[in-house]
Amino acid sequence: MAAGRTYSSVSELYAKHASAEECDSFVKSLNSRKLAKTLFALRSKAGLTQKELAEKIGITQSKVSKIEHAQDVTLTIGDILQYCDALDLQLHVGLMPDGMTLVNQVKFHWNELQRHLEKIQEISKGDVGMEKAARDFTFEAAHNITDGLLATLGNVMPKQENEELLTVSAPSDSKELPEDFSPATLSKQLCHHEK
């Protein structure tokens, strides 16, 4: 067999050999099964066969196959909950306004993250050990978030000749914490350096 062209995806291969209408139909079909494909991937990652998953849920193997090959709009919440339960997963459903910009999605997720961190702190109140663990985790989260933001910022900032790369590193169990760990002080400490 002669070596042929390598394609980066089935969609790319299909686009090369099908009409525009056939290609659009194929892509729409793939996009209409994102949730079903995710369920299949999760089952595969868990190392379960369809039959094993079916036995855990108490349904037939053919029902699992139908779920994994269904159009997303035909899946029921009950099917998804059973599937998740068998894989020891929780189902979280989020609703956002149609057409929400990426900027507003980032803001939404930041607010959710902040709410979760505050909940951890609230739950830990009154228990010295838990308060310390919550504080340590919050510092670790701040470090990881800052590190990720700086990495992202590095991708969009123009590189200056002879510019030093800024690296932030602190072990998660660090006992030495800055006196003021507020976002304003943190950004001054991490993002501003003398030229």
Secondary structure by P-SEA (a helix, b strand, c coil): cccccccccaaaaaaacccaaaaaaaaaaaaacaaaaaaaaaaaaacccaaaaaaaacccaaaaaaaaacccccccaaaaaaaaaaacbbbbbbbccccccaaaaaaaaaaaaaaaaaaaaaaacccaaaaaaaaaaaaaaaaaaaaaaaaaaaacccccccbbbbbbbbccccccccccccaaaaaaacccccc
